[in-house]
Amino acid sequence: MNRSTAEDPMLSHADNETICRVAKGTPMGDLMREYWLPFALGSELEPDCDPLRIMLLGERFLAIRTTSGTPVLMDEVCPHRGASMWYGRNENEGIRCVYHGWKFDGTGACVDMPNEPVGSNFKDKVRLPTYPVTEAGGLIWAYIGPRHTPPPMPSFEWFDNPEGASVAWAFQRECNWLQALEGDIDTSHFGFMHVGHADPEDAPEGSFLRYTIEDRAPRYKVLDTEFGATYGAYRPAGSEDSLYWRFAHFLFPFYTMVPTGVLGTKSQLRAWVPMDDTHTMAFHSAPGARRYTAPASQKVGITEREATATEFLPNTSDWFGRFRITARVENDHLIDRALQRSGRSYTGLAGVIIEDQAITESMGPIFDRTREHLGSSDVMVIRVRRRLLAAARALAAAGTVPPAVDVPQAYQQRSGGIVLPADADWMEATAELRKTGVEHPDLDPSMAGGA
């Protein structure tokens, strides 16, 4: 690990284009294709379901689940004359194009070509391109990269959890993947956008939330890691002798583990998967036995307004028709200016999810980062950009395998908050808490107080 406190200037226009664009043949698009990519919730596909349109890294695919339950990701167009297989029939272990009846099984082999003469072997020469697919963490994953044999799947600790199923959910953001991801690795905004209206007395004494409100300008330490980058944001914890630390991670190519909760008690990932350059699907996964952050519409004890704002529009069959939150650019994310003026809300927006959604979408489809003025609180954002650009360029120039592609165990990490003695080494003192597969029954999750 290399320690860093250095800051970088804003990105150039060329760097911004390199880091944002994900089409096939672009540096970042080719980097992402080296990894397994989540593309759907497991619950979206049932045996013999209708084909599901999947936009992934700017390419159009279709997904089905066969009669026996195997998920399949395929090219959209029929290899015969280019008709869309979305109109096809998912039936009896395969999909049949309705144009001429050609049928392909889950591996892409043509198993029936009824408009060819009896005895023809032409079907043996035609394939529908399909891709390696697996299921883990309540998500369906595909490998669409160049390797004949895919790399190993990332080994997030709950993927093989024998004690219970994973929980997973998703939502779409109508902006570039990087500006969506960067909100997760910018912890200082929490003290303003999410709890800027709160006074210290509003939070439980001795809670992480109280420490956050008492000092809204944390200091940072950042490390390069095998999997990406880690930061620790620290501030006083009620006295000069102790510090409250928030640990969080960026994991290649687009995962985050956020610092909410108590370090050692929580496992969770967020995947900010580019649908294309201007649309992002956020997938969340966590072990079913643990608490996790769900949409407000799935929680209890919330306001009716927050629940309404985080409801989803009905899914459509459009390429961008899945998991769209009701609060959106077209309705100003349902901002309540009277609530904002009242001081009962810092933003006037209905809760954490909508606040993050509104701000990242307000930057436009792809933000021009030549207009930024970065400060010390942006050190993790700067570091992640540097890591991404370096990895993408090394792959393009020399074929260098990107970080953690072949190191699945590198993804076994935990994030969260903890109070440490002021003179403690932040990494050494938390080594045991950051280990996966270790229970800490002595830790009280309520210490976080919502932070």
Secondary structure as the mmCIF struct_conf table of DSSP 4:
data_model
#
loop_
_struct_conf.conf_type_id
_struct_conf.id
_struct_conf.beg_label_comp_id
_struct_conf.beg_label_asym_id
_struct_conf.beg_label_seq_id
_struct_conf.end_label_comp_id
_struct_conf.end_label_asym_id
_struct_conf.end_label_seq_id
STRN STRN1 ARG A 3 SER A 4
HELX_LH_PP_P HELX_LH_PP_P1 MET A 10 SER A 12
HELX_RH_AL_P HELX_RH_AL_P1 HIS A 13 CYS A 20
BEND BEND1 ALA A 23 ALA A 23
TURN_TY1_P TURN_TY1_P1 LYS A 24 GLY A 25
BEND BEND2 THR A 26 THR A 26
HELX_RH_AL_P HELX_RH_AL_P2 PRO A 27 MET A 32
TURN_TY1_P TURN_TY1_P2 ARG A 33 GLU A 34
BEND BEND3 TYR A 35 TYR A 35
STRN STRN2 LEU A 37 LEU A 41
HELX_RH_3T_P HELX_RH_3T_P1 GLY A 42 GLU A 44
TURN_TY1_P TURN_TY1_P3 PRO A 47 ASP A 48
HELX_LH_PP_P HELX_LH_PP_P2 CYS A 49 PRO A 51
STRN STRN3 LEU A 52 LEU A 56
TURN_TY1_P TURN_TY1_P4 LEU A 57 GLY A 58
STRN STRN4 GLU A 59 ARG A 65
TURN_TY1_P TURN_TY1_P5 THR A 67 SER A 68
BEND BEND4 GLY A 69 GLY A 69
STRN STRN5 PRO A 71 ASP A 75
BEND BEND5 GLU A 76 GLU A 76
STRN STRN6 VAL A 77 VAL A 77
TURN_TY1_P TURN_TY1_P6 PRO A 79 ARG A 81
STRN STRN7 SER A 84 SER A 84
HELX_RH_3T_P HELX_RH_3T_P2 MET A 85 TYR A 87
BEND BEND6 GLY A 88 GLY A 88
STRN STRN8 ARG A 89 GLU A 91
TURN_TY1_P TURN_TY1_P7 ASN A 92 GLU A 93
STRN STRN9 GLY A 94 ARG A 96
TURN_TY1_P TURN_TY1_P8 VAL A 98 HIS A 100
STRN STRN10 LYS A 103 ASP A 105
TURN_TY1_P TURN_TY1_P9 GLY A 106 THR A 107
BEND BEND7 GLY A 108 GLY A 108
STRN STRN11 ALA A 109 ALA A 109
STRN STRN12 CYS A 110 ASP A 112
TURN_TY1_P TURN_TY1_P10 PRO A 114 ASN A 115
BEND BEND8 GLU A 116 GLU A 116
HELX_LH_PP_P HELX_LH_PP_P3 PRO A 117 PRO A 117
TURN_TY1_P TURN_TY1_P11 VAL A 118 GLY A 119
HELX_RH_3T_P HELX_RH_3T_P3 PHE A 122 LYS A 125
STRN STRN13 ARG A 127 ARG A 127
STRN STRN14 THR A 130 TYR A 131
STRN STRN15 VAL A 133 ALA A 136
TURN_TY1_P TURN_TY1_P12 GLY A 137 GLY A 138
STRN STRN16 LEU A 139 ALA A 142
BEND BEND9 GLY A 145 PRO A 146
BEND BEND10 HIS A 148 THR A 149
HELX_LH_PP_P HELX_LH_PP_P4 PRO A 150 PRO A 154
TURN_TY1_P TURN_TY1_P13 GLU A 157 ASP A 160
TURN_TY1_P TURN_TY1_P14 PRO A 162 GLU A 163
BEND BEND11 GLY A 164 GLY A 164
STRN STRN17 SER A 166 ARG A 173
BEND BEND12 GLU A 174 CYS A 175
HELX_RH_AL_P HELX_RH_AL_P3 TRP A 177 ASP A 184
TURN_TY1_P TURN_TY1_P15 ILE A 185 ILE A 185
HELX_RH_3T_P HELX_RH_3T_P4 THR A 187 HIS A 189
HELX_RH_PI_P HELX_RH_PI_P1 PHE A 190 HIS A 194
TURN_TY1_P TURN_TY1_P16 VAL A 195 HIS A 197
HELX_RH_3T_P HELX_RH_3T_P5 PRO A 200 ASP A 202
BEND BEND13 ALA A 203 ALA A 203
TURN_TY1_P TURN_TY1_P17 GLU A 205 GLY A 206
HELX_RH_AL_P HELX_RH_AL_P4 PHE A 208 GLU A 214
STRN STRN18 ARG A 219 ASP A 224
BEND BEND14 GLU A 226 PHE A 227
STRN STRN19 GLY A 228 PRO A 236
BEND BEND15 GLY A 238 SER A 239
TURN_TY1_P TURN_TY1_P18 GLU A 240 ASP A 241
STRN STRN20 SER A 242 LEU A 251
TURN_TY1_P TURN_TY1_P19 PHE A 252 PHE A 254
STRN STRN21 TYR A 255 MET A 257
BEND BEND16 GLY A 261 GLY A 261
STRN STRN22 VAL A 262 VAL A 262
TURN_TY1_P TURN_TY1_P20 LEU A 263 GLY A 264
BEND BEND17 THR A 265 THR A 265
STRN STRN23 LEU A 269 ASP A 276
TURN_TY1_P TURN_TY1_P21 ASP A 277 THR A 278
STRN STRN24 HIS A 279 PRO A 287
TURN_TY1_P TURN_TY1_P22 GLY A 288 ALA A 289
BEND BEND18 ARG A 290 ARG A 290
HELX_RH_3T_P HELX_RH_3T_P6 ALA A 296 GLN A 298
BEND BEND19 VAL A 300 GLY A 301
HELX_RH_AL_P HELX_RH_AL_P5 GLU A 304 ALA A 309
TURN_TY1_P TURN_TY1_P23 THR A 310 THR A 310
STRN STRN25 PHE A 312 PHE A 312
HELX_LH_PP_P HELX_LH_PP_P5 LEU A 313 ASN A 315
BEND BEND20 SER A 317 ASP A 318
TURN_TY1_P TURN_TY1_P24 TRP A 319 PHE A 320
BEND BEND21 ARG A 322 PHE A 323
STRN STRN26 ILE A 325 ILE A 325
BEND BEND22 THR A 326 ALA A 327
HELX_RH_3T_P HELX_RH_3T_P7 VAL A 329 LEU A 334
HELX_RH_AL_P HELX_RH_AL_P6 ARG A 337 SER A 342
TURN_TY1_P TURN_TY1_P25 GLY A 343 GLY A 343
BEND BEND23 ARG A 344 ARG A 344
BEND BEND24 TYR A 346 GLY A 351
HELX_RH_AL_P HELX_RH_AL_P7 VAL A 352 SER A 362
TURN_TY1_P TURN_TY1_P26 MET A 363 MET A 363
BEND BEND25 PRO A 365 ILE A 366
HELX_RH_3T_P HELX_RH_3T_P8 ARG A 369 ARG A 371
HELX_RH_3T_P HELX_RH_3T_P9 SER A 376 ASP A 378
HELX_RH_AL_P HELX_RH_AL_P8 VAL A 379 ALA A 398
HELX_LH_PP_P HELX_LH_PP_P6 THR A 400 PRO A 402
TURN_TY1_P TURN_TY1_P27 PRO A 403 ASP A 406
HELX_RH_3T_P HELX_RH_3T_P10 PRO A 408 TYR A 411
STRN STRN27 GLY A 416 PRO A 421
TURN_TY1_P TURN_TY1_P28 ALA A 422 ASP A 423
BEND BEND26 ALA A 424 ALA A 424
TURN_TY1_P TURN_TY1_P29 TRP A 426 MET A 427
HELX_RH_3T_P HELX_RH_3T_P11 GLU A 428 THR A 430
HELX_RH_AL_P HELX_RH_AL_P9 ALA A 431 ARG A 434
TURN_TY1_P TURN_TY1_P30 THR A 436 GLY A 437
TURN_TY1_P TURN_TY1_P31 PRO A 441 ASP A 442
HELX_RH_3T_P HELX_RH_3T_P12 PRO A 445 ALA A 448
TURN_TY1_P TURN_TY1_P32 GLY A 449 GLY A 450
#
